[in-house]
């Protein structure tokens, strides 16, 4: 996961020609109750879903920071409702899921974790 001043991004490199990426998800490890799905915007910078990836192909999905608070409202609410926000944020994973039922998840980098903390705090105000 990468970021800039205006966008947050999720990327995936294809490993199998039988996979097609059908969505983007966020999950808090240990939270069995829910996963959070975010639909990427229909812009020229994001790969259109579903995206069939051959081995070595890459899909990239960018989320504008201006609308992230609205788009990821359930995730930010989950972070905000916790007493230990940084503990929850460190347990967040982001990734994609495929038509084969596989999930490809990883921890966001430190700048994205800071971004999540800021957005959760701003949503509380």
N, C-alpha and C positions, 0 to 999 in steps of 0.2 A: 504494500500500500504506500502511496506517495502523496505528497501534497504540495500546493503552491498557495499564494495569497488568495486566489479566487476559486480554487477547486480542490477537492479531495478525490483521490482516484483508487480504483481497485483494478488489478491486472491479473491475467491468468494466461499461462502458456500451455498449449495443447500437448497432451501426452499420448492420446489414443485417437485414432481416426473415427472411433465409434462414439465418441462423446460430442455432445452439443451443450454448450452452456445455456441454461434456461433461466437463471436468476442469480441475484446477489443477496447474500445473507450476512447478518451479524448475529453472534451468539455469545452469551456469557457462560463460560465453562462452569459446570456445576448447577446451572439453572435449567432444570429439566422442563420447566413449565412452558418455556417459549423460545422461539427464534424470531428474529426481526428481519423482515425482507424490505429492501429498498429498491425501487424501480429507477434505473438511470434515466436521465432526461433524454428526450429525442433531439439530440444535437449532432452536429457533424463531427464532434470529437469522440463520442462514445460509440462502441461497437453495438450494432443493433441485435436485439435478442429475438429469437434464439440464435446463437452463434455456433456454427459447426467449426471446430478447430482441428486441423490436421496436426500431426506431430511437429512441434516447433512454431506453429502459428500462435499469435498473441491476441488476446482480446483486452481492451482497456475501457473502463467505465469511469467517467468523471462526474462528480457531483458538485454543483455550485455551492459555495459556502453560504451564500445569501439565502438559499432555500433548504439547506441541510437541516436546520432546526425543525422545519415543518415536515420534511420528508422522513426524517428519522425520529419523529416525536416519541413513539413507544420505547425505543432504545434509550433516548435521553431521559425519559421518565423513569426507566428502570435504574439508571445510574443515579439520578437525583433522589430517588426514594430510599437509597441505601445510606446507612450511617457511615459506612466506610467506602466513600466514592472511589478513592484511588485503588482500593482493593478490587472493586468491581471493574474499574477501567483496565487494570492489569490483566483481568481474566477475560476481557473481550477478545473475540476472534472474528475476523472478517474473511469472506471468501465467496466462492461461487458453488453452485450445485449444477449437476449435469443430468442429462436424460437417462443415464445409466443408474442414477440414484446415488452416485458418488458425490461427496462434498470435499472441496479443497479449501481448507481454512488455515489461516496463520494469524499471528499476533500483529496488530498494527505497530508501526514504529513510534518512538517517543513523541515526535511532533504531532502525530495524529492523536495519541493519548491525551496530550495537552489540549488539543483542539476539542476533543470530546468533553473534557472537564470544563472548558470555557463555555461550550454550548449548553451543557447540562446546567451550569450555574446561571447562564443568561436566561434559560427557559424558566428557571425558578423565580426570577425577578419579575 
